[in-house]
Amino acid sequence: MDNWHEFALAVHEFEKQALNLRADQINNNSLPKSAPTPYATWSELQDQLSTLPLLLLSGASTEPDCDLGAAFTPGTPHGGQMNSVLDQLETLALREEHSVIISRQGMRLSNLWNVHSYADVNANVSTASPQTSVTTLPENWSPLFVQGTIDAGFTLKQSSLHILSDSEIFGWRPPEPRRIESGSNLAKQNDIFFDFNPADLVVHIEHGIGQFIGLVSRKIDQISREYLRIKYAKGDTLYVPITKADRLTRYVGPDKKQPALSHLGGAAWTRARERTRAAVEEVAKELLELYAKREIVDGHAFPDDTPWQLELESSFPYIETDDQRKALEEIKRDMQLPRPMDRLICGDVGYGKTEVALRAAFKAVLDGKQVAVLVPTTVLAQQHYLTFQQRMSTFPVHIEVLSRFKSKSQQQSIIKDISDGKVDIVIGTHRLVQSDVIFNDLGLLIIDEEQRFGVTHKEYLKKLRTTIDVLTMTATPIPRTLYMTLTGARDISTINTAPESRLPVITQVAPFRKTLIREAILREMDRSGQAFFVHNRVETIDAVAKLVADFVPEVRMIIAHGQMPEKQLEEAMASFVRHEYDLLVCTSIIESGLDIPNANTLIVDRADKFGLAQLHQLRGRVGRGVKRAYAYFLYHDNNRILLSKDARTRLETVSENTHVGAGYSIAMRDLEMRGAGDILGKRQHGHMAAVGFHLYTRLLRKAIKINKIGSERDDQDKLPDWDLSLVSVELPFDIGLPKTYITDRQLRMQLYQRMAELDSDDGVEEITAELSDRFGNPPEPVQNLLFQLKVKLRAHQAQIDSVNTEGNKISLRCRSLEVEKVRRYLAAILPDDARITRGKILLPIEEKNQGWQELLIQSLDILISCLDSRIAV
């Protein structure tokens, strides 16, 4: 026990809160008076602890005399404010006290001090470069800069020695070494496509639209496995093996109309699918022509990274995720090409899109270009301004913010500086796209949440896209921009990996209750945190704030909404950020991008009046640090059934999808609730209604890929792209995820769907390791399933249609075997046990031949090498 007294006080406080909470629940008749207390009292705990040996770690009651600890004091924090740092160094030099600055940005800090020294006659001038080791201190009391890193700085009083580190200067600890994380992403984008529930409409690529009934087990020819049961018209039933789940997608139409179920074996589905395939062929050709036109437009080619670029990136206080690194590489590659970039960064809330955009902006500035950052709200503009200022404070970059927080005279001054080229980066709201704002040499436009801007603004942005590089950020997940991605008219970078240590937000949907609001706010205050209370009606926000103050009289509260005077709103937000208040009662003005890590409780009043994407965006305002966050979505109808069906669905969806990276799942559900609308244009409306949004986009993606390959290749003998989902593999053993291994049906379903989507051996290895880690050593049916996945991947590479059992043989059906020369070639190199016919290869699986699995893999590898060599020739 480190401190027994503190421990006892904490237990007493928790016991007091628990007794008060119990009394409130008894008074509200939500708990009977006779209900026993569900916890041990402090006296009971003491009785139990008294029987155990007690080890105190707080030291002896009398401490030995030692002045060493008192000689050290913590350094002064500056929070990235360079003027404050330089002023302190100057003061120490004038007082003839030594200062040593140990920083990963030693060169930049040294340069800043040299500039400051020459500008101030009172400062001691030093032009020495940063050192990597120190043996003596300067005699002229000038600061000594050391290139390196330590955990924290300090002051040694008796020696008048001051050590400053990145922790005091920039406000963060030295980051861990960069590392590349491997491992499966548990929130794959496509998972939601196949997250079926009973009664959902689904589309089978070969059999059409049906209704999902459930997951069933069947035994055929003494082989047991699980199937997806699909109901079709006239009571027909289709059993889809779980290994072929990738042939199914959830049906999402252009509107809420329910399509008719298809007939098994009928020609209507085949005709509809082929009509759609022909239609997407035309669209694919048009889009490729558009893409080709973009390629020949002249733009500015930015140079390779400079040392300053590397310095800025190395000062990032966190470890970049793999997706962040990949997105940045793609953006830099686009910027360095001699054509205008038009790239979209798509990622969930809090996934680090701003840092990626910030680095792109810095790259543009280093080449002498101006950067404009367009955001939807003044609050977000101010936050981005502070973020950019802090990250670039050690570099000579002039950053301004243009919004209604600035007076008219300030706005005019900034606009003049922009036109004169004095401003490098300007961050602003729609004020940036007005006619009086003229840039001297704009090179990069960054747009945050483009869908929040009006038609006029979008037309203006559309013109800019033809001449300058444009980078758009959105937390609106991929389905709404999927069509643009497929067109090639816009490139996309996705950030799907959550930052390290990100925890899911605990979400609760409940009626509006005094006790719930009070408990939520007090819990946050007990851990020195802050909370948001969102009420989206300005007319009644003051009354609601007074009501909350009556619920929690001890809370320090401030109000903020978009109709407040600029200075008042700015000061309200700034004071909340400084933790002068515990609770911010506000409208949805906090919805976009606001980042206050100390605020980790969100209460949304009348949540049933918000859209699904809005609810997810609001929830993204909390849980951005390492603390567990809580979100409460409240409605005023005590009977939840009285809410509209859509409102109930929205609230249920946001409460069910609480995992990290749930944005994609929520967007897909939103798409299903409202329909895809005109996302693909009126001309394609009927085709999408016939086959569903997901199958349409899959066919379009494949058509674009084939047309692109066809236009680029010169070798006409190259075989066409093979669809992995159409490869059929059925091997003679039990396969599946047994209920005794994974008991949860929904979890088994999700794992089956993920396995069906695997497209590489690395993916199979990753999910094998994950299964072992989460559920223990895989039993034989699971091992068989993983082996069958490997076979499917190899069969796909070998251009094989199917791998099935025929009697006591394994049959590999392959169209290339129709060529006699190919059959003769394979006969010479395949194992002697293999028999080749016109169209298939037969491998023995008699019981005496225990190595049939190895023989199958060996034969597939030979076919792959044969195919590669034939194409090469």
KAQUI-V529219 format. One record per residue. OMEGA is omega in whole degrees, 0 to 359 (NA if undefined). Layout:
omega = <OMEGA | OMEGA>
This chain:
omega = <185 | 180 | 186 | 182 | 178 | 179 | 181 | 179 | 180 | 180 | 177 | 181 | 179 | 180 | 179 | 179 | 181 | 179 | 178 | 179 | 180 | 180 | 178 | 181 | 177 | 178 | 180 | 181 | 175 | 179 | 180 | 181 | 183 | 182 | 180 | 176 | 186 | 183 | 176 | 177 | 181 | 179 | 178 | 178 | 180 | 179 | 181 | 182 | 182 | 179 | 183 | 176 | 184 | 179 | 179 | 183 | 185 | 176 | 180 | 180 | 176 | 181 | 178 | 178 | 179 | 182 | 186 | 182 | 181 | 182 | 182 | 174 | 181 | 178 | 179 | 179 | 180 | 176 | 177 | 180 | 187 | 179 | 179 | 179 | 183 | 178 | 179 | 180 | 179 | 180 | 180 | 180 | 179 | 178 | 181 | 174 | 184 | 174 | 178 | 182 | 180 | 189 | 173 | 177 | 184 | 181 | 181 | 180 | 177 | 179 | 179 | 179 | 180 | 177 | 180 | 182 | 180 | 182 | 184 | 184 | 182 | 185 | 175 | 186 | 175 | 180 | 182 | 176 | 178 | 179 | 176 | 175 | 185 | 175 | 179 | 178 | 181 | 180 | 183 | 176 | 178 | 180 | 177 | 183 | 182 | 177 | 181 | 181 | 171 | 186 | 181 | 178 | 181 | 175 | 176 | 192 | 188 | 181 | 183 | 181 | 181 | 177 | 178 | 178 | 176 | 181 | 179 | 186 | 187 | 178 | 177 | 178 | 178 | 181 | 174 | 176 | 179 | 175 | 178 | 182 | 173 | 182 | 186 | 176 | 187 | 181 | 181 | 183 | 188 | 183 | 185 | 179 | 189 | 180 | 189 | 169 | 179 | 180 | 176 | 173 | 181 | 180 | 173 | 187 | 182 | 188 | 173 | 188 | 178 | 180 | 181 | 181 | 180 | 180 | 184 | 176 | 178 | 177 | 180 | 182 | 177 | 179 | 184 | 175 | 182 | 182 | 170 | 183 | 182 | 179 | 178 | 181 | 179 | 176 | 178 | 181 | 177 | 176 | 182 | 178 | 183 | 178 | 179 | 181 | 180 | 175 | 182 | 171 | 176 | 180 | 172 | 182 | 180 | 179 | 185 | 180 | 179 | 179 | 176 | 177 | 179 | 175 | 176 | 178 | 180 | 182 | 185 | 181 | 181 | 179 | 180 | 181 | 182 | 175 | 179 | 179 | 179 | 180 | 181 | 175 | 179 | 180 | 182 | 180 | 178 | 182 | 178 | 176 | 178 | 180 | 179 | 178 | 178 | 184 | 186 | 178 | 180 | 176 | 181 | 178 | 179 | 181 | 177 | 181 | 177 | 176 | 178 | 177 | 180 | 178 | 180 | 183 | 180 | 180 | 178 | 189 | 180 | 176 | 179 | 173 | 178 | 181 | 177 | 180 | 182 | 179 | 181 | 177 | 180 | 180 | 180 | 179 | 178 | 182 | 183 | 176 | 181 | 174 | 182 | 177 | 171 | 187 | 179 | 171 | 183 | 179 | 183 | 182 | 176 | 183 | 173 | 178 | 183 | 180 | 178 | 179 | 179 | 180 | 177 | 179 | 181 | 178 | 179 | 181 | 181 | 177 | 175 | 181 | 175 | 181 | 175 | 178 | 185 | 183 | 187 | 184 | 179 | 179 | 180 | 178 | 180 | 180 | 178 | 180 | 180 | 179 | 180 | 180 | 183 | 183 | 184 | 187 | 181 | 182 | 181 | 181 | 180 | 183 | 178 | 175 | 182 | 180 | 182 | 172 | 179 | 176 | 181 | 179 | 177 | 178 | 181 | 179 | 180 | 180 | 178 | 178 | 177 | 182 | 178 | 179 | 180 | 180 | 179 | 181 | 175 | 182 | 183 | 178 | 181 | 177 | 181 | 186 | 176 | 192 | 183 | 179 | 182 | 182 | 178 | 181 | 182 | 181 | 183 | 174 | 178 | 182 | 179 | 179 | 184 | 184 | 180 | 182 | 183 | 183 | 181 | 180 | 182 | 177 | 178 | 180 | 180 | 179 | 180 | 185 | 182 | 186 | 183 | 176 | 180 | 178 | 182 | 176 | 176 | 171 | 173 | 191 | 199 | 187 | 182 | 179 | 183 | 182 | 178 | 180 | 182 | 183 | 187 | 177 | 176 | 175 | 184 | 172 | 182 | 176 | 185 | 183 | 179 | 174 | 181 | 178 | 178 | 180 | 175 | 178 | 177 | 189 | 179 | 174 | 187 | 174 | 180 | 181 | 179 | 185 | 181 | 181 | 181 | 180 | 184 | 182 | 181 | 178 | 180 | 179 | 180 | 179 | 176 | 179 | 180 | 185 | 172 | 169 | 186 | 174 | 195 | 176 | 183 | 184 | 186 | 186 | 179 | 180 | 179 | 178 | 178 | 178 | 179 | 178 | 175 | 178 | 186 | 185 | 183 | 184 | 172 | 192 | 173 | 183 | 176 | 173 | 190 | 180 | 177 | 173 | 187 | 184 | 181 | 179 | 180 | 181 | 178 | 180 | 182 | 180 | 176 | 178 | 179 | 179 | 172 | 178 | 180 | 187 | 174 | 175 | 191 | 172 | 180 | 177 | 180 | 189 | 189 | 163 | 184 | 186 | 176 | 187 | 182 | 178 | 186 | 171 | 180 | 174 | 181 | 179 | 182 | 182 | 180 | 179 | 182 | 173 | 183 | 179 | 178 | 180 | 179 | 179 | 179 | 179 | 179 | 178 | 179 | 180 | 183 | 175 | 182 | 180 | 173 | 183 | 182 | 177 | 180 | 178 | 189 | 174 | 188 | 175 | 182 | 178 | 184 | 182 | 182 | 176 | 177 | 182 | 180 | 180 | 178 | 181 | 179 | 182 | 178 | 181 | 183 | 179 | 179 | 184 | 181 | 183 | 178 | 182 | 184 | 185 | 182 | 179 | 181 | 179 | 179 | 178 | 177 | 179 | 180 | 183 | 187 | 184 | 182 | 176 | 183 | 184 | 180 | 178 | 183 | 186 | 182 | 185 | 183 | 180 | 180 | 178 | 183 | 187 | 181 | 185 | 187 | 179 | 177 | 182 | 176 | 179 | 180 | 180 | 180 | 180 | 178 | 181 | 182 | 179 | 180 | 178 | 182 | 181 | 185 | 188 | 175 | 183 | 183 | 180 | 182 | 183 | 181 | 178 | 181 | 181 | 183 | 183 | 182 | 177 | 182 | 179 | 176 | 183 | 190 | 172 | 178 | 177 | 176 | 175 | 186 | 178 | 179 | 180 | 176 | 188 | 184 | 184 | 181 | 180 | 177 | 180 | 180 | 180 | 176 | 182 | 178 | 180 | 180 | 182 | 182 | 182 | 179 | 176 | 178 | 179 | 178 | 179 | 181 | 182 | 174 | 179 | 180 | 179 | 180 | 183 | 185 | 189 | 181 | 182 | 182 | 175 | 187 | 179 | 179 | 177 | 178 | 179 | 180 | 177 | 180 | 177 | 178 | 179 | 181 | 179 | 179 | 178 | 178 | 179 | 183 | 179 | 181 | 181 | 185 | 172 | 185 | 179 | 173 | 183 | 179 | 180 | 168 | 184 | 176 | 181 | 186 | 183 | 183 | 180 | 177 | 178 | 185 | 181 | 179 | 180 | 180 | 181 | 181 | 180 | 183 | 186 | 179 | 178 | 183 | 182 | 184 | 176 | 185 | 175 | 178 | 177 | 180 | 176 | 181 | 179 | 183 | 176 | 178 | 183 | 181 | 180 | 183 | 184 | 183 | 179 | 177 | 179 | 180 | 179 | 180 | 181 | 179 | 178 | 178 | 179 | 179 | 180 | 178 | 180 | 180 | 182 | 180 | 179 | 181 | 179 | NA>
